[in-house]
């Protein structure tokens, strides 16, 4: 199999991440919070989940792909495939297989939060919409306009501002797309840097839940054929203990463009606990996992590597939990990585993606890629800031 060339990869990235422009309308965000320090003045902003009043129609005479106006900054390195997260909070645009465009919000791919102040508890999924048919036990419909989304590629921010949240909560997301860098800029990894501040006079407990569906093969309707496996993992790093879940297809060897692995992980450090559930049923009501998290902002550390059965779609979750004293601020990173090493084209040509020069071509290295993210995210971020 031939090694891929950078010009080809850049062309693929551009062709799969561009979308038609929408007509701009000046908006005053409904949020009362000013732009936080560290968000560049050039960043585009929009109230979380607020629809565009009069989106422009396509300016072409031929059919084009138009996913609508909610799109946000894509995640993923150059040539690695991208995942688009909208400013409503969902992961919806999937460009992980070469030449395949898929727009599908997957509610199991979600951030949710737990906050406790005294005897008052709130648990909320951070999406302004709600799914139909599945995961009905989860609390959906984060209020539209309760905060602001900012975007300046390759970074984006959700600044949450809901009067029911006792804590101030912000997440900055990015992939290491760095000028003059042809290594890390190719990595299929996304970092989510959560910042929580306690402005109250009472101690708070916060939990951040990150769930992810084992969606390997979804674009070809292979994700419900059975055989997918999720396994919890722990690894000691200099910065703390890496805790998370590796999600894989059931094959022994990766031979197709849809095969490979995903990983979700976070760092357990003094004062920060990371817990997990390696398996839950996505095409169910989700009550088992949600009730586990809602009880105390943690998960029960269940590692279940039972392969999925025919018709069953499975996912995994990790929870990052910590206490905040009055006036305290804490930052915690969470990583998402994927390893889909084969770029497969319509006529059958196959190339290995650029990042495989550094991680190999087995398709089983999503955990190693996530490890790189949790180890080097601060340095990558500083290089991006210097560029922006």
N, C-alpha and C positions, 0 to 999 in steps of 0.2 A: 504493500500500500504506500502510495506516494506521500511525501510530506507536503503540507499545504504551504502556499505562498502568501506573504502579507498583503499584496494588492488584492488578491482574490478574497481574502478574509474581510478586508475593509469594505470591499464592494458588497459582500454578503451582509455585513452589519448594517450598512447604510440602507440597503434595499429592504431590510426587515424592520427597521426602527422608524423610518420616516412615515409621517401621516399628514393629511391635508391640514392646512392652517385653518383656524377659526377666527372669525371676526372678533376683535377685542372690544370689550365694553368696560368702561371705567367702573370699578366697584369699590365701595367702602366696606371692608370686612366687618361682619357682625361681631367679631371678637373684640373684647375690650383690651386685650393684651397687645402692647406695642411689639414691633419686630424685635425679637431677642437679640442680644449681642452675639456676634459671630455669624449671623446670616447676612450675606453680602447685599448691598443696596440694589444690585442688579438682578437679584432673584425675582422671578415672577411669583405672584401670590394670588391666592383665591381662597375664600372661605371653604372650609372642609365640606365637601359634598354638595355645594351649591350649584344647581344647574346653570348653564349659560342661557341667558334670556332669549337671544336670537342668533343661534349658530348659523354661520354662513353655509349655503348649499355648495356642493362640489362645483368647482369652476372648470369642469371638463365636459366634453360631449361623449365620453366613453365611460364604461363602468370602472370604478376604482374601489379600493378597500377603504372604508370609512367606519372606524369603530366609535365615532361620536366624540364629544368634547371633553370627556372626563379624564383623558389620559394624562399620565404623569411621567416622570423621569424613569427610563428603563434601567434595569439592573443586569449586570453581566459585563465581562470584558470583551474586547474586540475579537471577533471570530468565535466566541464561546457560546453564542446564542444569548438571547435576552429574555427577561421576564418583566412585563410592564405592570407597575402598581399604580392604580388610579388615585386621584385626590379624594375619592370616597373612602379609601382604605383597603380595597380589595386587590388581590393579585389576579389580573384578568387577561393580559395580552401575552401570548406564548409564542415565542420564536426560537424554540429550542432545537427543532429539526429543520435542516436546510430546505428552503423553498416552501415550507408549510407555515401558513398564517392561521392562527387560531385565537379567537377572542372569546373567552369563557371565564367569567368569574367563578372561582372555586372556593366556596365558603370555608372549607376545611383549612385552607391556607390563610391563616388569620392570626392577628395579634388581639389579645383580650387582656383586660386588667382587673385586678382585685385591689380594693382599698378598704382598710378598716381604721376607723377612728372611734376609740372607745367601744361601745356596743353597737355602733352603726357600721354596716358593711355594704359595699356596692361592688357588683361584678358586671362587666360590660364588654362585649365584643366591639372592636373599633372599626366598624363598617356602618355606613349610613343607610344601607339597604338590609334586606333579609332574604334568605334562601327559600325556595319552595320545595317542600317534600322531605328534606333531610335536615338533620341537626336542629330540629325545632325546639329542643330543650335549652339551647343557648339563648342568651339575652342579646338581641340584635337591635338595629336601628339607633346607632349613636346619633345624637341630634345634629341635623344639618346646620352648618354655620357656627357650631360650638368649637371654634378654633380656626386656625389658618394653615393652609398648605403653602409651602414655598418651594421653588425649584430653580436650580442653576446647575445644569449637568456638569459632572456626574453626581452631584449631591441633591438631596431633597429633604424637606423637614415637614413633620406634622407637629404643630404647636397646639395642644389641646387646651381648651378653655371652656369648661362646663361647670356651672356653679354647683353641681352635685359632687364634683371631684374635690376632695380636701387637699390633694397634692397638685402641684404644677408639674405637668408632664409634657416632655418633648422627645421626639425621636428623630435623629438624623440618619439617613440611609445613603449608602454610596457603594460603588465598586471602584477598584483601584485603577481607573483610567487616568494615566499620568503622562504628561508630555515627555517625549524623547525616551520613553520606557517601553521596551518591546518584550518584557517578561511579565511583570505583574499586571500590565495593562491587558494581558490576554486571559487572565484568570477568571474562571466561572464562579465567582464568589460575590456575595453581598453582605455588607455589615450594617447593623442597626444599632446605633449608639443611643441608648435611652438615658435621659437626664430627668431625675425626679427631685423636686424641692418641696420641703414641708414649710409652708408659710404660717401654720397655725401654732397655737400654744400647747398642743397635745401631741403625744407620740403617734405615729402612723405606721401601719404595716402595708406594704405594697407587694403585689405579685404581678409579674408580666408573663402571660402564657403565649407561647408561639407554637402553633400547630401546623402540620404540613402533611399533605396527602401524598401517598406513594403513587405518583402520576406517571410512572414510567410506562410508555406505550399508549398513553391516553389519546394522542392524536391519531392513532391507528386502531383505537378501540380494543387495545390489548390489556388495559389495566384491570378489567374485570374477568379475565380468563383464568385467574388463579395463579398461585405460585410466587407472588410477591412476598418479600420478607423484610421485616424491620427489626433491628437489633440495637439495644442500648450499649453505649460505650463510655468508658472513663479513661482519662490519660493525664498523667501529671506533667505540667508544664512549669516553666520558671515563673510565670505570672499567676499561677493557680492551677486548679484541677479543671480540665476540660471535660464537660459532661454533656452528653447528647445522644442522638439516635442516628444510625446509618440506615437508609432506606434503599433496598436493592430489588432488581428483577430476579426472577428465579433461575435464569440461565447460568450455565457454568462459564461460558465464554461470551464476550461481546462481539457480535458480528453484524449488527444492524444499527442504524442511526438512532433508534429509539431506546437502545439498551444502555444501561449504566447504573448510576447511583446518585442519591441526594444525601445531604447531611444537614442536620440542624444541631447547634451546639452553643454553649455559653460557658463562661468561666466562673467557677466557684472559688471565692476568695473570702478572707475574714469578713464576716458580717453579711455575706451574700450566699444564699443556698440555692443550688440548682437541682431540681427534681425532674422526673420523667415518667412517661407512659409510652412504651415503645409501640403499642398497638391499640387502636380503637377503630370501630367500624364507622367509616365515613357515610355510607349510605344507610344510616340508621338515625335515630333521634339524637344521638350524642349525649344522652343523659349521664351515662356512667362517668365519662371524662369530665363533663361540666360540673357535676355535683362534687366530684373529687376536688377540683380546683376551687370551687365556690366555698368549700368548707373552711379553708384556711389560707388560700392563695398558693398552695403547694400541690404536687402530685405525689402518688404513693410509691414511686420507684418500682414500677412493674415492668419487667423485661419479658416480653412474650414474643418469641420468634416463630410462632406458628404461621406457616405460609397461608396466604389468602386462598379462599376457595372460589370456585366458579360463581360469578355474580357478586362477589364481595369485594368492596373497595376499602382499603385500610389506610390509616394515617398514623402519625405519631405526634407527641407533644412534649415540650419542656417548659418548666416554670422557673422563673428567676424571682426569688423572694428575699426581701430585706426590710428592716425597720428604719424609720427616719425619726430622729429626735427633732423637737421644735427648732426651726431654722436650718436644719441640715439639708445638704444637697448630695446626691450620689449619682454616679454614672456607671452604667453596666452595658457591655457589648454583647450582642447576639449575632451569630453567623449563620448564613445559609450558603451552601455550596452544592454544585452539581458536577458530575463527571460523565459526559456524553461524548466520548472521544471521536466518534466517526461522523464526519460531515458527508452525508450521502445525497447525491444529486439524482435528478429525475431519470437520466439515461443510465444510471447504475454506477457512475464514477464515485469513488470513495476516497476521501482524504482524511488524514488525521489532523485534528485542530491544533493550532499553534501551542496551546498550553500543555499538550501531551509531551512536548520536548522536555518538560520539567517534571511531569508527574507520571509519565508512562502511558500506555495505551490500554490498560486492562479494563478501564471503566469502573474500577472498584476503589478509586482514590478520592471520593468526595470528602471523606473524613480528613485526609491529609491536606486537602485544599482549604477546608474550614479551619484546620489548625494554623495554617499560614495566615489566614485572616485574623484570628484571635491573637496571634503573636505579633503581627506587624500593622494592625489597623491604625494605630496612632501615628506611626511614621508615614503611612500612605496618606492619611488625612492631612497631615502637615504639608506634604508635597502638593496635594490638590489645592489647599488653601493658598500656598505660595503662587500657584498658577492663576487662581481666580482673583 
